[in-house]
Amino acid sequence: MSNKHQQTDVILIGAGIMSATLGALLKQVAPNMNIKVFERLEGAGEESSNEWNNAGTGHSSLCELNYTNEMPDGSIDIAKAIKVNEEYQVSKQFWSYLVDSNLLRNPQEFIMSLPHMSLVQGEKNVTFLKNRFKALSNNPLFEGMDFSDDPEKLKEWIPLIMNGRTIDQPIAATKIDSGTDVNFGALTRKLFTHLENEDVAVHYKHQVDEMKRADDGSWELKIRDLEQDRLEYHRAKFVFIGAGGGSLHLLQKSGIPEGKSIGGFPVSGLFLVCHKKEIVEQHYAKVYGKAPVGAPPMSVPHLDTRFIDNKASLFFGPFAGFSPKFLKTGSNLDLVTSVKPNNLITMAAAGVKNMSLTKYLISEVMLSKEQRMEALREFVPDAKSEDWELVTAGQRVQVIKDTENGKGTLQFGTEVISSADGSIAALLGASPGASTSVSVMLEVLKRCFPNKIKEWEPKFKEMIPSYGISMLENPELIRELEHSTRKSLSLEHKKPEYTA
């Protein structure tokens, strides 16, 4: 590979939200850095980042019950909720900076203000939600959260969910108006337009076939131009693998020891979607419930208002399922070919540990549309099958690794794997992923450019005012940033006009 290669500073593999974010950060702190992007598909944000392949939740722990665990003594552990919330605040600050700098335009095309709610039924769950509300509402990051177990108040908040409902057990909800709906596909495309304006070379229909480390520590990549059916050879000092479910195979091709024994478990999903205006107009929130016993965290049921291409619709789901593909456009051999001698034991251990999860996913696959409608009717009692259609969501690959909890532990979340010398990094995992993309990519920069961080810090602080500061210890800063980001991103606490 080394006899004919094109030299560059940075190669980003995959044109999703993570590569877009990393590229945008690098162009701000090192504008002269030469960056190339290679994407297998025809455009940016076509896989996990695409607006039809995820729930579009600006994950900030305002409604997601799986980020707050009930402890044996009945108290609520909110540490993860705080972490996710702070990381989303960082994302909003960076997006605001780009908008204020005229590098991103029309923020309402990728982010909308939308109340976030949690809804539970049954005495035990209502007690949990009330304790969760008490734990969170005393925290400045969750200021403005309301709680109600009054059915009449809930009819005001969520009329579509309460219409036709028989109240035969306690029911309660929390509501906070500072939540958001994010079109990550639109955001990704806007970021790549910005990068191309900054002379970043973005190559679509290009697939990375091989990569190896050169004698000088840089990386040599063999890349196939799928349109011209020809091979290209590129060399870079730093490579970032942000290819969604495809990242695991590319990480394995790198051969770095940090990637050995890492495995992946694919989870697919489906949403029920309603476009009917008279139904859509009755609901204005993201309403999250509790996941069924045995379900993965990403399968928490929720009924969401979504704004895509200036049109409002309702999403319900996700219904989890199993497919051996690692990408929606992947191969049925993805799972099999990801099993290597160095991760075989880890994968086998995960298989034994997660038999109940596998059975659950297969049972979800076997559901008929009417069975899925019955699940929807737990949220919307009057839902009619003809008003809803099934949409296949994107594939997610959960990380499997050996931890202190034993071999083959299934990880739910987002994880960065990087080489010891910082010359290559890969992003694996799923939710809260896109919402925390800026924090995750800042972590990549710290790991992979340690000698540059001090030089870049002033710019980080300009772009992200909370950088290096504990937001919890500065409640006034939280309020200031909430106000400024809402203004920059054109977020208002009002219901927009619906477009049919």
C-alpha positions as CSV (number, residue, x, y, z in Angstrom):
1,M,0.0,0.0,0.0
2,S,2.8,2.4,0.8
3,N,4.1,2.9,-2.8
4,K,1.2,5.0,-4.0
5,H,-0.8,6.9,-1.5
6,Q,-2.3,10.3,-1.0
7,Q,-1.2,12.0,2.2
8,T,-3.5,13.8,4.6
9,D,-3.6,14.7,8.2
10,V,-7.0,13.2,9.3
11,I,-9.3,10.6,7.7
12,L,-12.8,10.3,9.0
13,I,-14.6,7.0,8.1
14,G,-18.4,7.4,7.9
15,A,-20.5,10.5,7.2
16,G,-22.7,10.3,10.3
17,I,-23.1,12.8,13.2
18,M,-19.9,11.7,15.0
19,S,-17.6,12.3,12.1
20,A,-19.4,15.5,11.3
21,T,-19.0,16.7,14.8
22,L,-15.3,15.7,15.1
23,G,-14.6,17.4,11.7
24,A,-16.4,20.6,12.8
25,L,-14.4,20.7,16.1
26,L,-11.1,20.1,14.4
27,K,-11.8,22.8,11.8
28,Q,-12.3,25.3,14.6
29,V,-9.2,24.5,16.6
30,A,-6.9,23.6,13.7
31,P,-8.3,25.3,10.6
32,N,-5.3,24.4,8.4
33,M,-5.6,20.7,9.2
34,N,-6.2,18.6,6.0
35,I,-9.2,16.3,6.5
36,K,-10.8,13.7,4.2
37,V,-14.1,11.9,4.8
38,F,-15.0,8.5,3.2
39,E,-18.6,7.3,3.2
40,R,-19.9,4.0,1.7
41,L,-23.4,5.4,0.9
42,E,-24.5,8.1,-1.4
43,G,-24.8,10.9,1.2
44,A,-24.4,12.1,4.7
45,G,-26.5,10.9,7.6
46,E,-28.0,7.9,5.8
47,E,-27.6,5.2,8.5
48,S,-28.0,5.6,12.3
49,S,-28.0,9.4,12.1
50,N,-30.9,9.5,9.7
51,E,-34.1,11.1,11.0
52,W,-36.1,8.0,10.2
53,N,-33.6,5.6,11.9
54,N,-33.7,7.0,15.4
55,A,-36.1,8.6,17.9
56,G,-34.8,12.1,17.5
57,T,-34.7,12.7,21.3
58,G,-32.3,15.3,22.6
59,H,-31.3,12.9,25.3
60,S,-31.0,14.9,28.5
61,S,-32.5,12.5,31.1
62,L,-35.6,14.7,31.4
63,C,-37.9,11.7,30.6
64,E,-35.8,8.6,30.2
65,L,-36.5,6.4,33.2
66,N,-33.6,4.0,32.5
67,Y,-31.1,6.8,33.4
68,T,-32.3,6.9,37.0
69,N,-32.1,3.7,39.0
70,E,-34.0,2.9,42.2
71,M,-31.7,1.7,44.9
72,P,-32.5,-1.0,47.5
73,D,-33.3,1.6,50.1
74,G,-35.8,3.3,47.8
75,S,-33.6,6.3,47.0
76,I,-33.0,7.3,43.3
77,D,-29.5,7.3,41.8
78,I,-29.4,10.3,39.5
79,A,-25.6,10.2,38.6
80,K,-26.1,8.9,35.1
81,A,-29.0,11.4,34.5
82,I,-26.8,14.3,35.5
83,K,-23.9,13.1,33.2
84,V,-26.2,12.6,30.2
85,N,-27.9,16.0,30.8
86,E,-24.6,17.9,31.1
87,E,-23.3,16.2,27.9
88,Y,-26.4,17.3,26.0
89,Q,-25.9,20.9,27.3
90,V,-22.4,20.7,25.8
91,S,-23.9,19.7,22.4
92,K,-26.4,22.6,22.5
93,Q,-23.6,25.1,23.3
94,F,-21.5,24.0,20.3
95,W,-24.5,24.0,17.9
96,S,-25.3,27.5,19.2
97,Y,-21.8,28.7,18.6
98,L,-21.9,27.4,15.0
99,V,-25.3,29.2,14.5
100,D,-24.1,32.4,16.0
101,S,-21.0,32.2,13.8
102,N,-23.2,31.8,10.7
103,L,-21.6,28.4,10.1
104,L,-25.0,26.7,10.5
105,R,-28.2,28.3,9.4
106,N,-31.9,27.8,10.1
107,P,-31.5,25.8,13.4
108,Q,-35.3,25.2,13.4
109,E,-34.7,22.8,10.6
110,F,-32.8,20.5,13.0
111,I,-34.0,21.2,16.5
112,M,-37.4,22.1,18.0
113,S,-38.6,22.8,21.5
114,L,-40.8,19.9,22.8
115,P,-41.9,18.9,26.3
116,H,-40.4,15.8,27.7
117,M,-42.6,13.6,29.9
118,S,-42.4,10.3,31.8
119,L,-45.6,8.3,32.3
120,V,-46.2,5.4,34.6
121,Q,-49.1,3.3,35.9
122,G,-49.5,1.2,39.1
123,E,-48.8,2.2,42.7
124,K,-45.2,1.0,42.8
125,N,-44.3,2.8,39.6
126,V,-46.0,6.0,40.7
127,T,-44.0,5.9,43.9
128,F,-40.8,5.5,41.9
129,L,-41.7,8.4,39.6
130,K,-42.6,10.6,42.6
131,N,-39.2,9.8,44.2
132,R,-37.5,10.4,40.9
133,F,-39.2,13.8,40.5
134,K,-38.1,14.8,44.0
135,A,-34.5,13.8,43.4
136,L,-34.3,15.6,40.0
137,S,-36.4,18.7,40.6
138,N,-34.0,19.8,43.4
139,N,-31.2,19.8,40.8
140,P,-30.6,23.0,38.7
141,L,-30.2,20.9,35.6
142,F,-33.8,19.8,35.9
143,E,-35.4,23.1,36.9
144,G,-39.0,23.5,35.8
145,M,-40.0,19.8,36.1
146,D,-43.6,19.3,37.1
147,F,-45.3,16.1,38.6
148,S,-48.9,15.2,38.6
149,D,-51.0,12.1,39.6
150,D,-54.3,13.9,38.9
151,P,-56.0,12.4,35.8
152,E,-57.6,15.8,35.0
153,K,-54.2,17.5,34.8
154,L,-52.9,14.6,32.7
155,K,-55.8,15.2,30.3
156,E,-54.5,18.7,29.8
157,W,-50.9,17.5,29.3
158,I,-51.5,14.5,27.1
159,P,-55.1,14.4,25.7
160,L,-54.4,11.7,23.1
161,I,-53.1,9.3,25.7
162,M,-55.9,10.0,28.2
163,N,-58.8,10.0,25.8
164,G,-60.8,6.8,26.3
165,R,-58.6,5.6,29.1
166,T,-60.1,3.6,32.0
167,I,-58.4,4.8,35.2
168,D,-58.4,1.6,37.3
169,Q,-55.0,2.1,38.9
170,P,-52.8,5.0,40.0
171,I,-51.3,6.9,37.1
172,A,-48.7,9.8,37.1
173,A,-46.5,11.8,34.9
174,T,-43.7,14.3,35.0
175,K,-43.4,17.1,32.5
176,I,-40.7,19.6,31.6
177,D,-40.9,22.1,28.8
178,S,-37.2,22.5,28.1
179,G,-36.9,19.2,26.1
180,T,-36.2,19.0,22.4
181,D,-36.8,17.0,19.3
182,V,-33.7,16.8,17.1
183,N,-33.5,15.9,13.4
184,F,-30.0,14.4,13.6
185,G,-30.1,13.6,9.8
186,A,-30.7,17.3,9.0
187,L,-28.0,18.4,11.5
188,T,-25.5,15.9,10.0
189,R,-26.1,17.2,6.5
190,K,-25.8,20.8,7.6
191,L,-22.5,20.0,9.3
192,F,-21.1,18.3,6.2
193,T,-22.1,21.3,4.1
194,H,-20.2,23.4,6.5
195,L,-17.2,21.1,6.3
196,E,-17.2,21.1,2.6
197,N,-17.2,24.9,2.7
198,E,-14.1,24.6,4.9
199,D,-12.3,22.6,2.2
200,V,-12.9,19.2,3.8
201,A,-12.9,16.6,1.0
202,V,-16.0,14.4,1.4
203,H,-16.0,11.3,-0.7
204,Y,-19.3,9.4,-1.0
205,K,-19.6,5.9,-2.4
206,H,-16.2,5.1,-1.1
207,Q,-15.6,1.9,1.0
208,V,-12.6,1.3,3.2
209,D,-11.4,-2.2,2.4
210,E,-8.2,-2.4,4.4
211,M,-6.0,-0.4,6.8
212,K,-2.6,-1.0,8.3
213,R,-0.1,0.9,10.3
214,A,2.9,2.3,8.3
215,D,6.5,2.3,9.7
216,D,6.2,5.9,10.7
217,G,3.1,5.2,12.8
218,S,0.6,6.7,10.3
219,W,-2.2,4.7,8.8
220,E,-2.4,3.4,5.2
221,L,-5.9,2.8,3.9
222,K,-7.0,0.9,0.8
223,I,-10.3,2.5,-0.3
224,R,-12.6,1.3,-3.1
225,D,-14.4,3.9,-5.2
226,L,-17.7,2.1,-5.6
227,E,-18.9,4.3,-8.5
228,Q,-15.8,4.0,-10.6
229,D,-14.9,0.5,-9.3
230,R,-11.3,1.4,-8.7
231,L,-8.9,1.3,-5.7
232,E,-7.4,4.3,-4.0
233,Y,-4.6,4.5,-1.4
234,H,-4.6,7.1,1.3
235,R,-2.3,7.7,4.3
236,A,-3.2,9.8,7.4
237,K,-1.6,10.6,10.7
238,F,-4.9,10.1,12.5
239,V,-8.0,8.0,11.6
240,F,-11.4,8.2,13.2
241,I,-13.9,5.3,12.6
242,G,-17.4,6.7,13.0
243,A,-19.2,4.2,10.8
244,G,-22.1,3.3,13.2
245,G,-22.6,-0.5,13.3
246,G,-19.8,-0.8,10.7
247,S,-17.2,0.5,13.1
248,L,-16.5,-2.9,14.7
249,H,-15.4,-4.6,11.5
250,L,-13.1,-1.6,10.7
251,L,-11.7,-1.6,14.2
252,Q,-10.9,-5.3,13.8
253,K,-9.1,-4.5,10.5
254,S,-6.9,-2.0,12.2
255,G,-5.4,-4.8,14.4
256,I,-4.8,-2.6,17.4
257,P,-4.6,-4.5,20.7
258,E,-7.2,-2.3,22.3
259,G,-9.8,-3.6,19.8
260,K,-9.1,-7.3,20.5
261,S,-11.7,-9.3,22.5
262,I,-14.3,-6.6,21.7
263,G,-17.5,-8.0,20.2
264,G,-20.9,-6.6,19.1
265,F,-24.5,-7.6,19.4
266,P,-26.9,-6.2,16.7
267,V,-30.4,-4.9,17.7
268,S,-32.9,-3.8,15.2
269,G,-36.0,-1.7,15.7
270,L,-39.4,-0.7,14.3
271,F,-41.6,2.3,14.9
272,L,-45.3,2.7,14.4
273,V,-45.8,6.1,12.6
274,C,-48.9,8.3,12.2
275,H,-49.1,11.2,9.8
276,K,-52.9,11.9,10.2
277,K,-53.2,15.6,11.1
278,E,-56.3,15.3,13.3
279,I,-54.5,12.7,15.4
280,V,-51.0,14.3,15.4
281,E,-52.5,17.6,16.6
282,Q,-53.8,16.0,19.8
283,H,-50.2,15.2,21.0
284,Y,-47.3,17.5,21.7
285,A,-44.5,15.8,23.7
286,K,-42.1,13.0,23.9
287,V,-43.7,10.6,26.5
288,Y,-41.5,7.8,27.8
289,G,-42.7,4.8,29.8
290,K,-40.9,1.9,31.5
291,A,-39.3,-0.8,29.5
292,P,-40.8,-4.3,29.7
293,V,-39.0,-6.8,31.9
294,G,-36.1,-8.3,29.9
295,A,-36.0,-5.6,27.3
296,P,-32.8,-3.7,26.4
297,P,-32.7,-0.1,27.6
298,M,-33.1,1.2,24.0
299,S,-36.5,-0.5,23.9
300,V,-38.2,1.8,26.3
301,P,-41.6,2.5,24.9
302,H,-42.4,6.1,24.0
303,L,-44.9,8.2,22.0
304,D,-43.2,11.1,20.3
305,T,-44.1,14.1,18.4
306,R,-41.5,14.4,15.6
307,F,-40.8,17.3,13.2
308,I,-39.3,16.1,9.9
309,D,-39.1,18.4,6.8
310,N,-41.5,20.8,8.5
311,K,-44.1,18.1,9.0
312,A,-45.3,16.8,12.3
313,S,-45.9,13.1,12.9
314,L,-46.2,10.7,15.8
315,F,-43.7,7.9,16.4
316,F,-44.4,5.0,18.8
317,G,-41.9,2.3,19.7
318,P,-39.3,1.2,19.3
319,F,-40.2,-2.5,18.9
320,A,-36.9,-4.3,19.3
321,G,-35.9,-7.1,17.0
322,F,-33.0,-9.2,15.9
323,S,-31.1,-9.0,12.6
324,P,-27.5,-10.3,12.0
325,K,-26.8,-7.1,10.1
326,F,-24.6,-4.4,11.7
327,L,-26.0,-1.7,9.4
328,K,-29.4,-1.2,7.9
329,T,-27.6,-1.5,4.5
330,G,-25.3,-4.2,5.8
331,S,-24.9,-7.9,5.2
332,N,-26.6,-10.9,6.9
333,L,-23.0,-12.2,7.5
334,D,-22.0,-9.2,9.6
335,L,-22.5,-10.9,13.0
336,V,-20.8,-14.1,11.9
337,T,-17.8,-12.4,10.4
338,S,-17.3,-10.2,13.5
339,V,-16.4,-13.3,15.5
340,K,-12.6,-13.7,15.6
341,P,-10.3,-16.0,17.5
342,N,-9.5,-13.1,19.9
343,N,-13.2,-12.4,20.8
344,L,-14.6,-15.9,20.4
345,I,-14.7,-16.6,24.2
346,T,-16.1,-13.1,24.9
347,M,-18.9,-13.6,22.4
348,A,-19.7,-17.1,23.6
349,A,-19.9,-15.9,27.2
350,A,-22.2,-13.1,26.1
351,G,-24.4,-15.6,24.3
352,V,-24.8,-17.7,27.4
353,K,-25.4,-14.6,29.6
354,N,-28.0,-13.1,27.3
355,M,-30.2,-16.0,26.3
356,S,-33.2,-14.3,27.8
357,L,-32.5,-11.1,25.8
358,T,-32.1,-13.1,22.6
359,K,-35.4,-14.8,23.2
360,Y,-37.1,-11.4,23.9
361,L,-35.7,-10.0,20.7
362,I,-36.8,-12.9,18.6
363,S,-40.3,-12.8,20.2
364,E,-40.4,-9.1,19.2
365,V,-39.6,-10.0,15.6
366,M,-42.5,-12.4,15.5
367,L,-45.1,-9.8,16.5
368,S,-47.8,-9.0,14.0
369,K,-48.9,-5.4,13.4
370,E,-52.0,-6.0,15.4
371,Q,-49.9,-7.2,18.4
372,R,-47.8,-4.0,18.0
373,M,-51.0,-2.0,17.9
374,E,-52.1,-3.5,21.2
375,A,-48.8,-2.2,22.7
376,L,-49.6,1.2,21.3
377,R,-53.1,1.1,22.8
378,E,-51.5,1.0,26.2
379,F,-50.4,4.5,25.4
380,V,-53.2,5.5,23.0
381,P,-56.4,3.6,23.9
382,D,-58.3,4.7,20.8
383,A,-55.6,3.9,18.3
384,K,-56.8,2.4,15.0
385,S,-54.6,0.2,12.9
386,E,-55.3,2.0,9.6
387,D,-54.0,5.3,11.0
388,W,-50.5,3.9,11.7
389,E,-47.8,2.4,9.5
390,L,-44.6,0.4,10.4
391,V,-41.3,2.0,9.7
392,T,-38.0,0.1,10.1
393,A,-35.5,2.0,12.3
394,G,-31.7,1.8,12.1
395,Q,-29.5,-1.0,13.3
396,R,-27.6,-0.6,16.6
397,V,-24.7,-2.7,17.7
398,Q,-24.2,-3.0,21.4
399,V,-20.6,-3.4,22.6
400,I,-19.6,-6.8,24.2
401,K,-16.5,-6.7,26.2
402,D,-14.8,-8.3,29.3
403,T,-15.3,-6.1,32.4
404,E,-15.0,-6.5,36.1
405,N,-18.5,-8.0,35.9
406,G,-17.1,-10.9,33.9
407,K,-16.5,-12.0,30.4
408,G,-18.9,-11.1,27.6
409,T,-20.6,-8.2,29.3
410,L,-23.1,-6.4,27.1
411,Q,-22.6,-2.7,27.3
412,F,-25.6,-0.3,26.7
413,G,-24.3,3.1,25.7
414,T,-21.6,4.8,23.7
415,E,-17.9,3.8,23.9
416,V,-14.7,5.1,22.4
417,I,-11.9,2.6,21.6
418,S,-8.5,4.3,20.9
419,S,-4.9,3.1,20.3
420,A,-2.3,3.8,22.9
421,D,-0.5,6.2,20.7
422,G,-3.7,8.1,19.8
423,S,-3.3,7.6,16.1
424,I,-6.7,5.8,15.6
425,A,-10.1,5.9,17.5
426,A,-13.4,4.2,16.9
427,L,-16.9,5.0,18.2
428,L,-19.0,2.0,19.1
429,G,-22.4,1.5,20.8
430,A,-25.7,3.3,20.7
431,S,-27.9,5.6,22.8
432,P,-27.5,8.4,24.0
433,G,-24.9,8.6,21.2
434,A,-25.9,11.5,18.9
435,S,-27.2,13.7,21.7
436,T,-23.8,13.6,23.4
437,S,-21.7,13.7,20.2
438,V,-19.8,16.9,21.2
439,S,-18.7,15.5,24.6
440,V,-17.8,12.2,23.0
441,M,-15.7,13.9,20.3
442,L,-14.0,16.1,22.8
443,E,-13.0,12.9,24.6
444,V,-11.6,11.6,21.3
445,L,-9.5,14.9,20.9
446,K,-8.2,14.6,24.5
447,R,-7.1,11.0,24.0
448,C,-5.7,11.4,20.5
449,F,-4.2,14.9,20.5
450,P,-3.0,15.2,24.2
451,N,-0.1,17.6,23.2
452,K,-2.6,20.0,21.5
453,I,-5.3,20.3,24.2
454,K,-3.6,23.2,26.1
455,E,-3.2,25.1,22.9
456,W,-6.8,24.4,21.9
457,E,-8.4,25.1,25.3
458,P,-9.2,28.8,24.7
459,K,-11.1,27.9,21.6
460,F,-12.9,25.1,23.4
461,K,-14.0,27.6,26.0
462,E,-15.2,30.1,23.4
463,M,-17.3,27.5,21.7
464,I,-18.5,25.7,24.9
465,P,-18.7,28.2,27.8
466,S,-19.1,25.4,30.3
467,Y,-15.9,23.6,29.2
468,G,-13.8,22.6,32.2
469,I,-16.5,23.9,34.6
470,S,-18.8,21.9,36.9
471,M,-22.2,23.0,35.8
472,L,-23.8,21.6,39.0
473,E,-21.6,24.0,41.1
474,N,-22.7,26.9,38.9
475,P,-26.5,27.0,38.8
476,E,-26.5,30.6,37.5
477,L,-24.3,29.4,34.6
478,I,-26.9,26.7,33.8
479,R,-29.6,29.3,33.6
480,E,-27.5,31.7,31.5
481,L,-26.6,28.9,29.1
482,E,-30.2,27.6,28.9
483,H,-31.3,31.2,28.0
484,S,-28.6,31.8,25.4
485,T,-28.8,28.4,23.7
486,R,-32.6,28.7,23.4
487,K,-32.2,32.1,21.8
488,S,-29.4,31.0,19.4
489,L,-31.2,27.8,18.4
490,S,-34.6,29.6,18.0
491,L,-36.2,27.4,20.7
492,E,-39.4,28.7,22.2
493,H,-41.8,27.2,24.7
494,K,-44.7,27.3,22.3
495,K,-46.6,24.8,20.1
496,P,-45.8,25.4,16.4
497,E,-48.3,25.3,13.6
498,Y,-48.8,21.8,12.3
499,T,-48.3,21.2,8.6
500,A,-50.4,18.5,7.0
